Each structure stands twice: as C-alpha cells, then as structure tokens.
Amino acid sequence: MRRLGSLAERVDWFQVLEDLRRAGLPCSAVAKHLRVPHSTVHGWKMGVEPKHVDGELLVDLWIGITQCNRHQVPRVGK
C-alpha cells in the first residue's frame, strides 16, 4: 500500500509562491486574493502546510497565473 502524502508527493509551497511572485503577484496580493492574512501566506512560504481548502485555492491561483496544469505543480524532492 502506498503512503499518501509522501515527501515526493507534497506540494512545494515555497516554489508555488515564488512562481507567483515572479509572475508579478507578491505574497500580499496572494493574501488578498485568497482572503487570508499576509502572515498566513508568509507562513506557507516559510514551510507551514496550508489547510486543504487554502492549498487548493493556492494551486488554482497558480494554475491560472502560470497557465500550467495541476500535474505540473512544484513538488518537494522533484
């Protein structure tokens, strides 16, 4: 049985946020878009795992900005 959430499968939230920043969307704009405090987004960038619903919204935002698909989301260990 495969263990879900293994290190190689986890989203690299730091890289997701860096990709958004490079595309012109800083953490403050991400926070406003997702309606969460800036400190929450900063925490994600520093390694805090977002709640599932917030992570899904962040991935959706990344997809919309980068025009990549869900399978291309940066992963830890890739």
Secondary structure, DSSP 8 states (H G I E B T S, - for coil): ---TT-GGGSB-HHHHHHHHHHTT--HHHHHHHHTS-HHHHHHHHTT----HHHHHHHHHHHHHHH---GGGS-BTT-
